[in-house]
Amino acid sequence: MKIALFSSKPYDQEYFEKYNRDYKFDFTFFETPLNQHTANLTKGFEAICTFVNDKLDAKTIEILAKNDIKLIAVRCAGFNNVDLEAAKAKGIKVVRVPAYSPEAIAEHAVALILTLNRKTHKAYNRIREGNFSLNKLIGFNLNKKTVGVLGTGKIGAAFCEIIKGFGCEVLAYDLYKSDELIAEGVTYVSLEELFKRSDIISLHCPLNEATRHIINEDSIAQMKTGVMIINTSRGALIDTAQVIDALSQDKIGYLGIDVYEQEENLFYEDLSESVIHDDFIMRLNSYPNVLITAHQAFFTKEAMFEIATTTLNNIKAFKNGEKLLNQVV
Ligand code: NAD
């Protein structure tokens, strides 16, 4: 079976080639992202494999259908970049990797909190330059702080468990409450109460119409001055312009993001020798209390193993006409 894998990086090729030895699919690795301008590369393939910043809008899906693509295997959990209605209308099945390692993302969220708070990235640079001063490196104890978790699915739940270990009070908001988390001492509250009481807010809900720009001028106004906001979920949960305003006014004290609304033009590329035509990211980069990572929360050996093997099993099930356990549409 011929599969075109888009947005391929050396590590994707390494993991897929290693585990494909047992499946023997015919993979072609395209570095380019998939979008309506590159969709014609899918000619001659039966299935495609895509990642977070491939743009599977109606136009792209129309070209995929014309090229006889039967399966879109998304090698991530989120599928907000796929027009599911369009895929369904064209009879193209969409499968995903629902949970490859919730702990990987939860642990990265905690890494962002600890780095922003204790400024280890700055201490590292200072000491390499012979600067052993502690001036301005002061942090705060996590112990007894209130942490608000928005979305307590697989990643949010893993995050709750870790952060409770620091002795934090954990408030949560989700459409569904988890009895297990309640038993572990997590308190579900209204969104308003979570915004009002939290010292740190970590976002773990998916991006959809209800959650787009959930962090905006109005929600920020309800928060404590100096709040820390962590987003390892999807960039558009945050209204970037309004968050920048709140950083300028010292309302938001710390911002840690692994995802960014306009990341598709930046993340996963080495642009160090280019002029970056994105004023928001340049502005965010200028704040000392902002920490940005380029959508790397998933990037552990364990997660890459799960991504490769689950995707290969998804494709195998499709090829054999078996039930698609991880089908989205
Ligand atoms: P999940 O489906 O297990 O959990 C999502 C939770 O959000 C569910 O409990 C759901 O009820 C809740 N939710 C949905 N709508 C909500 C709303 N309006 N308000 C509050 N809660 C709501 O998903 P997950 O595996 O925990 O992943 C969460 C998100 O993390 C994904 O959607 C994806 O965008 C992101 N993610 C990021 C990375 C990364 O590398 N940075 C990797 C994987 C996933």
Residues whose N, C-alpha, C, O or C-beta is under 5 A from the ligand:
A	BS01	NAD	A77 G78 P98 I105 L150 G151 T152 G153 K154 I155 G156 Y173 D174 L175 Y176 H204 C205 P206 L207 A210 T211 T232 S233 R234 D258 H295 Q296 A297 F298
